[in-house]
Amino acid sequence: MVIKKSALAISLCCVASLSLSGAGADSQVAKMQPLPASPGMGTAMTLGRGDELTLAAPEIEELDKRVLRIQADGFVSVPLVGRMKAEGLTPRQFQLNLTQALKAQFRDPQISFTSIDVKSKPVSILGAVNKPGVEQANGQQTLLEMLSMAGGIRSDAGSVIKVTRVSTSASTFPPELRPTLSGDSVTAEIPITSLFEGKDPALNINVLPGDVITVPKGKLIYVVGNVVKAGGFVVGQSDDLTVLRALALAEGLQSFSDAGHARILRAAPKGGQRVQQVVDINKLMKGKSEDVRLKPDDILFVPSSTAKKVTARSIEAAVQVGTGLVIWRR
């Protein structure tokens, strides 16, 4: 069975051979009770509105390669049978119900699905991921699996992932995530580093249909100029980043750096040109001056001792363009 890109992996093995046992009947609403779920009935995923099932029945022209789409009322229209309830059933349950309905016209009506295109269980994945958009989940996919479907997180992702779920109870998430209620939704925040390290399995929660996964863009500070590893560095929510710590992240100074005339370029409160602050890194390293705290979006520029004077505007322009800059995660 072919699984379309938007579909969930469903394994249904059925033989598609049919034997005629009587004349065709007019279409009518199929009246039957859904078969109960039981072990061995296939995937636990249930069908929903908008899902599409493609039938394989080579000996029945009216059904072979027919695409059945579940309508807004949860029913599908099946040639030779009529309207059948599909929403809330597993694919295997629906298959058996359809087989039972066809027995009025065929002696041994075994059928199969060549593909199931699932569209009823959307999960939105937004923000700093490589492929933001909508994926499908049946409640069995984990947060890491959903992030993988979105191509993984970008290098400029922040320190947490937010998962928002329609619910009026915070207990929908593990208590260690400290979920917060807001109206009819609950949001949990999962630390990215801890999630990917895998030390706490509880962080890798199951994602439910309708969830919204948001990966906020991280707050950055930039270290440029005569340093070993220039670029942007993601600032954690509780980080107390200083000039010396930023230099450590940039792996130190290069030769011929003018450490005595480094500059911090900080955004002005009401916009406009950045405010400059000269920093003597030599004094900081010798403990003769207090280390300077950095704020998100600060630019720490270390000039060369041999280069001409560089204006603040040209430094800011280089950072905005991103020429040669890499975003580093710690």
PLY file of the C-alpha trace (Angstrom):
ply
format ascii 1.0
element vertex 330
property float x
property float y
property float z
element edge 329
property int vertex1
property int vertex2
end_header
0.00 0.00 0.00
1.30 3.39 -0.96
1.41 5.98 1.82
1.16 9.55 0.60
3.46 12.24 1.99
0.78 13.72 4.23
-0.45 10.34 5.37
0.42 8.36 8.47
2.05 4.98 7.99
-0.71 2.38 8.03
-0.16 -1.30 7.36
-3.15 -3.23 6.04
-2.63 -6.55 4.34
-5.69 -7.77 2.46
-6.24 -9.97 -0.58
-8.18 -8.27 -3.38
-10.10 -11.15 -4.93
-13.89 -11.12 -5.25
-16.51 -13.60 -6.46
-19.91 -12.50 -7.75
-22.90 -14.01 -5.98
-25.83 -11.90 -7.13
-27.11 -8.91 -9.01
-26.21 -5.33 -8.00
-28.43 -3.41 -5.63
-29.46 0.21 -5.57
-27.32 2.53 -3.44
-28.61 2.89 0.10
-27.33 3.92 3.50
-25.49 0.98 4.99
-27.08 0.15 8.35
-24.70 -1.69 10.67
-22.97 -1.26 13.97
-19.21 -0.53 13.80
-17.11 -3.55 14.68
-15.43 -3.23 18.06
-11.72 -2.61 18.21
-9.67 -5.61 19.22
-6.05 -6.73 19.19
-4.98 -7.65 15.70
-7.42 -5.31 13.98
-4.63 -3.17 12.67
-3.48 0.31 13.55
-5.19 2.15 16.42
-5.35 5.31 14.36
-8.92 6.37 13.68
-10.25 7.95 10.51
-11.53 11.50 10.47
-13.13 14.14 8.29
-11.18 14.87 5.13
-9.26 11.60 5.10
-9.13 9.86 1.72
-8.98 6.10 1.17
-8.16 4.54 -2.20
-9.76 1.14 -2.74
-8.32 -1.83 -4.60
-10.91 -4.27 -5.95
-9.75 -5.49 -9.39
-12.85 -7.60 -10.00
-15.34 -4.85 -9.17
-15.11 -2.02 -11.65
-17.31 0.28 -9.57
-14.94 0.08 -6.60
-11.47 -0.52 -8.00
-9.21 2.52 -7.64
-12.12 4.47 -6.20
-11.14 7.29 -3.82
-13.43 7.58 -0.82
-13.35 10.92 0.99
-14.82 11.23 4.46
-17.30 14.10 4.42
-18.03 16.69 7.12
-20.73 14.46 8.63
-18.28 11.58 9.04
-19.78 9.45 6.25
-18.43 8.27 2.88
-20.42 7.44 -0.24
-19.52 3.97 -1.54
-20.78 2.77 -4.94
-23.03 -0.32 -4.69
-23.37 0.19 -0.93
-24.36 3.78 -0.21
-23.37 6.00 2.69
-21.29 4.45 5.44
-20.01 5.80 8.72
-16.20 6.09 8.68
-15.24 8.77 11.20
-14.01 7.32 14.48
-13.25 3.88 13.02
-9.82 2.44 12.43
-9.02 1.68 8.78
-9.28 -2.02 9.60
-12.71 -1.59 11.20
-13.99 0.35 8.20
-12.57 -2.27 5.84
-14.41 -5.06 7.67
-17.66 -3.06 7.76
-17.41 -2.45 4.02
-16.69 -6.14 3.41
-19.79 -7.06 5.46
-21.95 -4.62 3.48
-20.75 -6.07 0.17
-21.71 -9.61 1.16
-25.26 -8.83 0.06
-23.94 -8.82 -3.51
-20.67 -10.77 -3.46
-19.84 -14.18 -2.04
-16.38 -13.39 -0.70
-15.84 -9.61 -0.95
-12.28 -9.10 0.24
-10.92 -5.62 -0.44
-7.85 -3.54 0.34
-6.70 0.07 0.52
-3.83 1.01 -1.75
-3.33 4.31 0.08
-4.74 6.29 2.96
-4.20 10.03 2.82
-4.68 11.35 6.34
-5.73 14.99 6.58
-7.88 14.99 9.71
-5.16 15.09 12.36
-3.18 18.27 11.70
-0.33 19.48 13.88
1.07 22.93 13.12
4.83 23.32 13.47
5.89 26.95 13.42
8.88 29.17 14.02
12.57 28.34 13.82
12.32 24.98 12.04
13.62 24.15 8.57
10.22 23.24 7.08
7.41 24.97 8.99
3.93 23.86 8.10
1.27 21.28 8.92
1.98 17.61 9.54
-0.33 14.78 10.54
-0.25 12.95 13.89
-2.39 10.22 15.40
-1.30 10.71 19.01
1.50 8.15 18.77
4.16 10.50 17.38
6.57 12.08 19.84
7.75 15.67 19.88
11.13 14.68 18.43
9.43 12.78 15.61
7.28 15.79 14.74
10.31 18.10 14.75
12.03 15.64 12.43
9.06 15.85 10.03
9.61 19.61 10.00
13.24 19.16 9.00
14.63 19.79 12.49
15.22 23.03 14.33
17.28 25.87 12.86
20.53 27.02 14.39
18.88 30.27 15.51
16.19 28.50 17.53
15.73 29.66 21.09
16.14 27.69 24.28
12.60 26.28 24.58
9.88 24.66 22.47
6.26 25.58 23.17
3.45 23.06 22.68
-0.08 24.48 22.87
-3.07 22.15 23.18
-6.82 22.82 23.28
-7.75 21.74 26.79
-9.06 23.16 30.05
-6.89 20.90 32.18
-3.17 21.30 32.80
-2.97 17.55 33.43
-2.93 16.99 29.67
0.86 17.47 29.98
3.26 15.87 32.49
3.39 17.97 35.68
7.17 18.42 35.46
6.63 20.62 32.39
4.69 23.11 34.54
2.00 23.76 31.90
0.10 27.04 32.00
-3.62 27.51 31.36
-4.91 30.34 29.19
-8.61 30.25 28.37
-9.38 26.96 26.65
-5.77 26.07 25.87
-2.74 24.77 27.76
0.89 25.51 26.89
3.95 23.55 27.96
7.54 24.68 27.49
10.22 22.06 26.83
13.93 22.98 27.09
15.58 22.22 23.74
18.95 21.15 25.11
17.44 18.75 27.66
15.07 17.32 25.05
17.83 16.53 22.57
20.16 15.16 25.24
17.48 12.59 26.04
18.21 12.48 29.76
14.56 12.96 30.71
12.16 10.84 28.56
9.18 12.75 29.96
10.19 15.77 27.88
9.64 13.86 24.64
5.85 14.04 24.95
3.33 12.48 22.60
1.86 15.06 20.23
-1.92 15.03 19.72
-3.97 16.10 16.70
-4.66 19.83 16.89
-1.49 20.64 18.82
0.54 23.68 17.83
4.32 23.35 18.17
6.15 26.66 18.21
9.93 27.02 18.18
10.61 30.69 18.97
13.62 32.29 17.39
16.41 32.68 19.90
17.71 35.95 21.23
21.22 36.46 19.90
24.34 38.39 20.72
26.96 38.84 18.00
30.73 38.68 18.37
32.56 39.96 15.29
35.96 41.23 14.27
39.28 39.76 15.34
38.02 36.68 17.20
38.57 33.01 16.41
34.90 32.07 15.89
32.86 35.09 14.86
29.10 34.79 14.66
25.82 34.95 16.54
25.35 33.08 19.81
21.95 32.04 21.14
21.24 33.48 24.56
19.33 31.23 26.97
16.44 32.58 29.02
18.43 32.64 32.26
21.89 33.30 30.85
23.98 36.08 32.39
26.21 36.73 29.40
29.16 39.07 29.77
31.92 40.29 27.47
34.43 37.72 28.73
31.92 34.88 28.47
31.04 35.96 24.93
34.75 35.96 24.03
35.04 32.46 25.47
32.18 31.34 23.22
34.03 32.94 20.29
37.13 30.95 21.34
39.19 34.00 22.15
41.03 36.74 20.31
43.04 36.49 17.13
46.56 37.84 16.71
46.82 41.57 16.03
43.49 42.27 17.76
43.14 45.68 19.36
41.65 44.38 22.61
41.94 47.74 24.30
39.43 49.36 21.94
36.65 46.79 21.62
33.14 48.16 21.29
29.66 47.13 22.30
26.98 48.33 19.90
23.59 48.34 21.60
20.22 49.11 20.04
18.82 52.48 21.05
15.56 52.33 23.10
13.55 54.14 20.41
15.40 52.84 17.37
17.87 54.81 15.34
21.64 54.40 15.40
23.12 52.04 17.96
24.73 53.35 21.11
28.45 52.57 21.42
30.38 51.60 24.54
34.15 51.20 24.44
35.47 48.20 26.37
39.09 47.52 27.30
39.27 43.73 27.15
42.85 43.76 28.45
41.70 45.32 31.73
38.80 42.87 31.98
41.13 39.90 31.57
43.50 41.26 34.22
40.63 41.90 36.64
41.27 45.63 36.69
37.82 46.42 35.36
34.37 44.97 36.02
33.08 42.60 33.35
30.31 44.14 31.24
26.95 42.40 30.88
25.59 41.95 27.38
21.95 42.16 26.31
20.19 40.29 23.51
20.95 41.82 20.08
24.20 43.41 21.33
27.16 43.40 18.95
30.63 42.97 20.46
33.21 44.17 17.94
36.94 43.54 18.39
38.96 45.63 15.90
42.29 44.79 14.37
45.37 46.67 15.53
46.39 47.16 11.90
43.05 47.98 10.28
41.58 51.39 9.63
38.80 52.65 11.88
35.50 50.89 11.26
32.28 52.82 11.76
29.43 51.52 13.89
27.09 51.72 10.90
29.29 49.43 8.79
29.54 46.89 11.64
25.78 46.82 12.10
25.23 46.51 8.35
27.57 43.52 8.18
25.68 41.78 10.98
22.28 42.47 9.38
23.42 41.14 6.01
24.95 38.16 7.76
27.97 37.99 5.45
30.24 35.25 6.74
28.37 34.99 10.05
27.30 31.69 11.55
24.76 31.15 14.31
26.35 29.00 16.99
24.41 26.86 19.48
26.03 26.05 22.79
0 1
1 2
2 3
3 4
4 5
5 6
6 7
7 8
8 9
9 10
10 11
11 12
12 13
13 14
14 15
15 16
16 17
17 18
18 19
19 20
20 21
21 22
22 23
23 24
24 25
25 26
26 27
27 28
28 29
29 30
30 31
31 32
32 33
33 34
34 35
35 36
36 37
37 38
38 39
39 40
40 41
41 42
42 43
43 44
44 45
45 46
46 47
47 48
48 49
49 50
50 51
51 52
52 53
53 54
54 55
55 56
56 57
57 58
58 59
59 60
60 61
61 62
62 63
63 64
64 65
65 66
66 67
67 68
68 69
69 70
70 71
71 72
72 73
73 74
74 75
75 76
76 77
77 78
78 79
79 80
80 81
81 82
82 83
83 84
84 85
85 86
86 87
87 88
88 89
89 90
90 91
91 92
92 93
93 94
94 95
95 96
96 97
97 98
98 99
99 100
100 101
101 102
102 103
103 104
104 105
105 106
106 107
107 108
108 109
109 110
110 111
111 112
112 113
113 114
114 115
115 116
116 117
117 118
118 119
119 120
120 121
121 122
122 123
123 124
124 125
125 126
126 127
127 128
128 129
129 130
130 131
131 132
132 133
133 134
134 135
135 136
136 137
137 138
138 139
139 140
140 141
141 142
142 143
143 144
144 145
145 146
146 147
147 148
148 149
149 150
150 151
151 152
152 153
153 154
154 155
155 156
156 157
157 158
158 159
159 160
160 161
161 162
162 163
163 164
164 165
165 166
166 167
167 168
168 169
169 170
170 171
171 172
172 173
173 174
174 175
175 176
176 177
177 178
178 179
179 180
180 181
181 182
182 183
183 184
184 185
185 186
186 187
187 188
188 189
189 190
190 191
191 192
192 193
193 194
194 195
195 196
196 197
197 198
198 199
199 200
200 201
201 202
202 203
203 204
204 205
205 206
206 207
207 208
208 209
209 210
210 211
211 212
212 213
213 214
214 215
215 216
216 217
217 218
218 219
219 220
220 221
221 222
222 223
223 224
224 225
225 226
226 227
227 228
228 229
229 230
230 231
231 232
232 233
233 234
234 235
235 236
236 237
237 238
238 239
239 240
240 241
241 242
242 243
243 244
244 245
245 246
246 247
247 248
248 249
249 250
250 251
251 252
252 253
253 254
254 255
255 256
256 257
257 258
258 259
259 260
260 261
261 262
262 263
263 264
264 265
265 266
266 267
267 268
268 269
269 270
270 271
271 272
272 273
273 274
274 275
275 276
276 277
277 278
278 279
279 280
280 281
281 282
282 283
283 284
284 285
285 286
286 287
287 288
288 289
289 290
290 291
291 292
292 293
293 294
294 295
295 296
296 297
297 298
298 299
299 300
300 301
301 302
302 303
303 304
304 305
305 306
306 307
307 308
308 309
309 310
310 311
311 312
312 313
313 314
314 315
315 316
316 317
317 318
318 319
319 320
320 321
321 322
322 323
323 324
324 325
325 326
326 327
327 328
328 329
